[in-house]
Amino acid sequence: MYICKVRGITLNFKNYLDINYKTVKAMVTGEFEKCVTVANEHKIVKNPSTGHILTKRETMNYRIVFDKRVITADYHTVLYGV
């Protein structure tokens, strides 16, 4: 049993089908495409100018990002410049 939490993306059942442990593992090992798009069809937002509550479609792209570290051949990471 494993639990997969993704920062910035609401993990409901529909999104869980797209982003789960197997998908993240495949993205890190390079077996899968670079970006996964998830869509939340009924995102509840507030219009700041009028104060009304709206329902709109929201799409988010999920990808693996290593800004501060470099991946070695055996999937360990080291800092830049080391």
C-alpha positions, 0 to 999 in steps of 0.5 A, a space after each residue: 500500500 502506498 500514498 501518493 501526494 502531489 503538491 498543488 494538484 487536488 487528488 480526487 479519483 479522476 486525477 488519481 487515475 492520471 497521477 499515481 505512484 506508477 506515473 511518477 516513477 515512470 516519469 523519474 526513470 524516463 519511461 514516460 512522457 515529460 508532462 501530464 495534464 490533469 483537468 478539474 472540471 468544476 473548480 469553485 473560484 471567487 471573482 474578486 471584482 464582483 464577489 460572485 462565486 463561479 464554477 470554471 474548468 481548471 487544467 494543470 500540468 504536472 512534470 518532474 523538475 530538478 532545478 537545484 540538483 542533478 540526477 546521476 546514472 544510478 538515480 541519486 541526486 547531487 547539488 550543482 557544482 559538486 
